[in-house]
Amino acid sequence: MTPDELVAMMPAASSRAQTFADPLTVAMAEFDIDTARRQAAFLAQICHESGSLRYVRELASGDAYEGRADLGNTRPGDGQKFRGRGLLQITGRSNYMQCGAVLCMDLIGSPELLETPINACRSAGWFWRSRELNRYADADRYGSLTRAINGGYNHIDDRIIHWLRIRKVLGL
C-alpha cells in the first residue's frame, strides 16, 4: 500500500501516511490480513483506535486498568504501565506478555516498544490473528469484530463510517 492509498482510506492520516504505509503493508502480510475485506476491517478498526494513526499510546492514564486480573494487571502500577499501545491499543500485562513472545521482544520490561511504527503495526496484526478476527471480516460481521476488539460497541458509528469509506477505496 502506498502512502497515497493510505490517505485515500484515512484522510486525516495525511501527515503520518509516509511513516505507516510500509509497516502496515508488512504487518498485514505477516498476519494473513490478505484480502480486501480483511484489510478494510483491519484498517477501519485501526483508524478508529489510533485516531487515524495519531496515537500509538492510549491518552488515558491507564488507572482504569489497575488491578484488573482479567488483563493480568496484578501488580501495583500495571494499569499505567500496560495501558493501550500500538495501533489497536494492546492493553494489560497478559496481552503484552503474549504479544512480546510472538514478536520476540521484551514488552514487560519495555512496553514503550509498541510505540514505534513497525511494532505498533505488528502488535495490531498479532492481536488480529490471535483473536481470529479474519472470520468476522470475511463474513462482514463488523459489529462482532468491534466487540471482539473493544469489548463492546463503543463508537460503532464512527467505526462503520471508516469501514464503509475504506471498503469503497478497496473496491468492495
C-alpha positions in Angstrom: 0.0 0.0 0.0 1.3 3.4 -0.9 1.1 6.5 1.3 -1.4 8.0 -1.2 -3.6 4.9 -1.0 -3.5 5.1 2.8 -4.5 8.7 2.7 -7.5 7.8 0.5 -8.5 5.3 3.2 -7.7 7.5 6.1 -7.9 11.2 5.0 -7.0 12.5 8.5 -3.7 10.5 8.4 -2.1 12.5 5.7 1.0 13.6 7.8 1.5 10.1 9.0 0.9 8.1 5.9 4.5 8.0 4.8 5.6 6.6 8.2 2.9 3.9 8.4 2.2 2.7 4.8 5.1 0.3 4.6 4.8 -1.1 8.2 1.1 -1.6 7.8 1.6 -3.4 4.5 4.2 -5.7 6.0 2.1 -6.4 9.1 -0.9 -7.3 7.1 1.1 -9.7 5.0 2.7 -11.2 8.1 -0.6 -11.8 9.9 -2.7 -13.0 7.0 -4.8 -9.9 6.6 -4.6 -10.6 2.9 -7.9 -9.9 1.2 -9.7 -6.6 0.6 -12.4 -7.5 3.2 -9.8 -8.3 5.8 -7.8 -5.2 5.1 -10.9 -2.9 5.1 -12.0 -4.2 8.5 -8.5 -4.1 10.0 -7.7 -0.6 8.7 -11.0 0.8 9.8 -10.5 -0.5 13.4 -7.0 0.9 13.4 -8.3 4.2 12.1 -10.7 4.5 15.0 -8.5 3.1 17.7 -5.4 5.2 16.8 -7.2 8.4 15.8 -6.1 8.0 12.2 -2.6 6.9 13.1 -2.1 9.8 15.6 -1.9 7.7 18.8 0.2 4.7 19.5 -0.3 5.1 23.2 -3.6 5.5 24.9 -4.4 9.0 26.0 -5.9 7.9 29.3 -3.6 7.2 32.2 -4.4 3.5 32.5 -5.7 3.9 36.0 -8.9 2.2 35.0 -6.9 -0.9 34.3 -5.2 -1.0 37.7 -5.9 -4.3 39.5 -7.7 -5.8 36.5 -6.9 -9.5 36.9 -8.7 -10.3 33.6 -5.9 -8.3 31.9 -3.2 -9.8 34.0 -2.7 -6.5 35.8 -2.0 -7.9 39.3 1.0 -5.8 40.3 0.9 -2.2 41.5 1.4 0.1 38.6 0.4 -2.4 35.9 -2.6 -0.3 34.8 -0.4 2.6 33.8 2.5 0.5 32.6 0.3 -1.7 30.3 -2.3 0.8 29.1 -3.2 0.7 25.5 -0.4 0.8 23.0 0.1 0.0 19.3 -2.5 0.8 16.6 -5.1 -1.5 18.2 -4.2 -0.4 21.7 -2.9 -3.7 23.2 -3.9 -3.5 26.9 -2.8 -5.4 30.0 0.2 -7.4 31.3 -1.1 -10.6 29.8 -1.6 -9.2 26.3 1.8 -7.6 26.5 3.4 -10.8 27.5 1.7 -12.9 24.8 2.4 -10.3 22.1 6.0 -9.9 23.2 6.5 -13.7 23.0 5.2 -13.8 19.4 7.0 -10.6 18.3 10.2 -11.7 20.1 10.6 -8.6 22.3 10.5 -7.8 26.0 7.3 -5.9 26.3 7.1 -6.4 30.0 10.4 -4.7 30.6 9.9 -2.2 27.7 6.3 -1.7 26.9 7.1 1.5 25.0 8.5 -0.6 22.2 4.9 -0.8 20.9 5.0 2.9 20.2 7.4 2.6 17.2 5.6 2.4 13.8 6.6 -1.1 12.9 5.9 -2.6 16.4 2.6 -0.6 16.6 1.6 -2.2 13.3 2.9 -5.7 14.1 1.1 -5.7 17.5 -2.1 -4.9 15.8 -1.6 -7.7 13.4 -0.7 -10.1 16.3 -3.9 -9.1 18.1 -6.0 -9.6 15.0 -4.6 -13.1 14.3 -4.6 -14.1 18.0 -8.3 -13.4 18.2 -9.0 -15.0 14.8 -10.6 -11.7 13.6 -10.4 -12.6 9.9 -13.5 -14.8 10.4 -15.6 -11.7 11.2 -14.0 -9.7 8.4 -14.6 -12.5 5.9 -18.3 -12.6 6.9 -18.7 -8.8 7.0 -19.7 -9.1 10.7 -18.3 -5.7 11.6 -20.3 -5.4 14.9 -19.0 -8.7 16.1 -15.5 -7.6 15.1 -15.8 -4.4 17.0 -17.0 -6.2 20.1 -14.0 -8.6 19.9 -11.6 -5.7 19.7 -13.2 -3.3 22.1 -15.3 -5.5 24.4 -18.4 -3.7 23.3 -19.8 -1.5 20.6 -18.2 1.8 21.7 -18.2 4.3 19.0 -19.6 1.8 16.5 -21.0 4.6 14.2 -17.5 6.1 13.8 -16.0 2.7 13.1 -18.6 1.9 10.5 -18.0 5.2 8.7 -14.3 4.3 8.5 -15.1 0.8 7.3 -17.5 1.9 4.6 -15.0 4.5 3.3 -12.1 2.1 3.2 -14.3 -0.6 1.6 -15.1 1.8 -1.2 -11.5 2.7 -1.7 -10.6 -1.0 -1.9 -13.4 -1.6 -4.4 -15.7 -3.6 -2.2 
